[in-house]
């Protein structure tokens, strides 16, 4: 079973790869819209990547209003 | 198509459609790559009538208000029809609003019935002030948990009662819907739209863009959205067409839906158009050089041959692979033109994909003007639709003034707000607050707003007053949120931003800590409602005798004293 910190770490790595940003510049409490410079549809694209990685399925509404990596990780953790 | 002139209400027209097109496919609901269900009009009726019976058996009377808060799904339309069949007034609420905003709208509209998804209902029950929701009698939820307390709600699939429900006829001037055009943090704007408003708009739009059995409309926007309500519910239903509900906005599934269901029409907000454009551009960039060369030549030829008017058959032949990527049957994409970059629209038109740009606002039904593509003009929002009188009031030297509209589609009034109604509808004319000008060919061009609000790329109206509460604990002397273009007008509706104006305490300086607090409070707002920047203002705000901020006077003072570039700091 993965810990929340492990999930956050993997999310940050995936996000930095997908959106070609510096991994070291991302932290758990960052606003991913802002730090990655993405819109809500790009955030959904990231979500699909995360679903494939963690092998979970999250309805779109689960991430409505979520904008930081930590909360996103908590939503994924709840489905693991 | 059902002859709308023969009907006095939406319930009556829809009821006729359910019978006339009983064997045609009505709704397809897809979730990602899965198809949840596919119903004919007859099957739709078989689901809607028992729900109407249930509502009526639980005391839902004519004129009572029934609210729906749902993501994009077929049961939205079933619930809406059941409410209309029973003579009720529909309150379609935006599922993206927060639970306290839902609660406020439910209270303001005095809804007696709520049809929603369980997780939204649970969130509403957890709001402070939930106990004041005294009008609400019946709650029906979709997607209930397999176990646990439903919090006095009934699962949608169990909300059925035997017996034929009474069909309640309404007249043209009766209320059909109460649609909220702003959030509820400030002054709730519940637009009361009549059956006549919708029937007239539906007749007008379907005369330009006809539907028929076999047409497939892809519904991506939720049906509470004014455009989807018209072209993804009323329009296709009264013509016997098919609506495909996609329960996700994920770009990969949106793209796939076009080909899987061979979509004819779709309505999109600019954000999704931009995403589709980016996907296509990436595919073009990946073409080998020779193929890319050929493609560019074919595109140029298409552009030249369709300059005067579109020629769909020709474009489909010239650029067959592009059209195949959209399923091969796409006839038009509908979008709101006030906030869509003309370059994006031109991109699609050059590929032979028609983007029909409209201009509308909740208070005027769905659409006031629409580009008739004859010729295509990406820089305008088209000509007034049949039956619309549109004027530009008090034009300046360049002919730009406030757009005013008079038509049968203009709302009746704002719910419980005669003062705001009188400000907005003057002698039968709706004063839109948008700035525009007619060009020599009768096309309307828009140049910004005279009102303090923005519309986002997701098509959301955001009023500064609605979000100011989020900054209530900011340790400054006073603050006020504005649309940046309201203080410093720019002749565009693209990239509109909200900004917060801060008046610091005596001796206080703007520190990193204060900026951090500001950013933290901003992050509690939904993404599309956040402020983008801040302005430090060094004078006390002008206020009325009752201590309300005089926003117009403050904006005037700021405009006179500081330059936008110099004053506005990114957050």
Interface residues (C-beta under 8 A of the other chain):
Chain A: X31 X33 X39 X40 X41 X42 X44 X45 X47 X48 X60 X61 X64 X65 X67 X68
Chain B: X71 X95 X96 X98 X117 X119 X247 X248 X249 X250 X251 X252 X271 X272 X274 X275 X457 X458 X519 X523 X526 X527 X528
